[in-house]
Amino acid sequence: QVQLVESGGGLVPPGGSLRLSCAASVSIFSRYVMAWYRQAPGKEREWVAGIISSGTTNYADSVKGRFTISRDNAKNMVYLQMNSLKVEDTAVYYCKGVLGSRTYWGQGTQVTVSS
């Protein structure tokens, strides 16, 4: 059974940092396009960052320069390092994996940025 499990969320003050992790129980993980999304209360789910098998990354303008996505194919893991967090980064963060017609989502992890 395919699973994506996020961890690392929590409460952090503005300007702080968090590192989210996503553990993927999929075969040939290295071929998956992995991404992080987030959904704030009352808002649509939005794409945050993506990484392809080669390691090439892309970011939403709202997080560029503050967030870094990375992957460890040997461990079937993808990460999101979040620095200089803002109140508006508060959301449930989801991990997504795509390979061809297969798409998988994790259950999400809450990130709250508040003083």
N, C-alpha and C positions, 0 to 999 in steps of 0.2 A: 504494500500500500504506500503510495507516494505521500510524503508529508513535507511541509515546510514549517519550521518552528522558529518563531522569532523570540528574542530575549534581549534584555539590556535597557528596557524602558524604565522610566521613573520620573521623579520630581527634581527639577534643577532650577536654580535662579537664572535670571537673564544674564547672558554673557558666559554661562557655563558650558560644559561639554558632556556629551554622552556618546557611547559606542553601542550601536545596535548590532546584533548578530542574527543570522538566519542559517539554520542547519537544514540541509536538504537530503532527504532519503530517496534519491532518484539515481537511476543508473546513467552512465555517461554524462554526469553533471557538467563536465567541462564544455559540453556542446550547448548547454542551455544559455539563453539570454536571461540575465537576472536583473531585477529592478526593485527599487523601493518606491512605494506609493504612500500617501498619507490622506487621512480624512479627518477634518476638523468638525466639531459639532455643527449641524445645520448646513454643511457644505458638501459639495461633490468630492469624491475621491480624486486625488490629483497625483500625477507622476512626479517623482522627486529626482530620481537618478537611475541610470542604467549602465550595465557593463556587459560586453559581449565576451565570447570565449577567448579572444586575443588579449583581452584586458583593456580595450578601448572603452572609455567612459564618456558619459554625457550627463548634463545636469540641467534642472530647471533654473531659470534666471534667478528665482527667489532664493536659491541656496548656493549658487555658484560662488566659489571662493570661501565658503564656510563648511560645506559638507564634502566628504570624500567617500566614494564607494570603492570597495575592493573585493577580491575573491581569492579563495585558496582552494584550488581544484583538487588538491590532494586530500583535503579534509571535507570536501563538499560544503563549504561555508561561503557566505557572502556577508560583508560588513558595511555598516554606514557609520563613519566617524562624523559626528556633528559638533562643530565648534561655534563659538560666538552665538549661542542660541538666543532666540528672541521669543517674546510672548506669542507672537503669531505662528511660531513653529509648533505650538501645542496641537496635538492630533494623535490619532491612532495610526501607527506606522505598520505597513504591510509589506511583506516580501512576496515577490511574484517571479515565477520561473516559466519560461516559454521555450519549447522546442517543437518546431513544425506546428502541428495542430494541437499539441498538448500544452495546456496552460494550468498552472497550479498556483494557489494562493495560500499564504499562511493565515493564522488566526488573528494576527495583529498584536502589537504591544503599545501600551499607552506612554506617550511622552508629554509631560506637563512642564511648561516653563513659566515659573511664577516666583515672585519674591515673597 
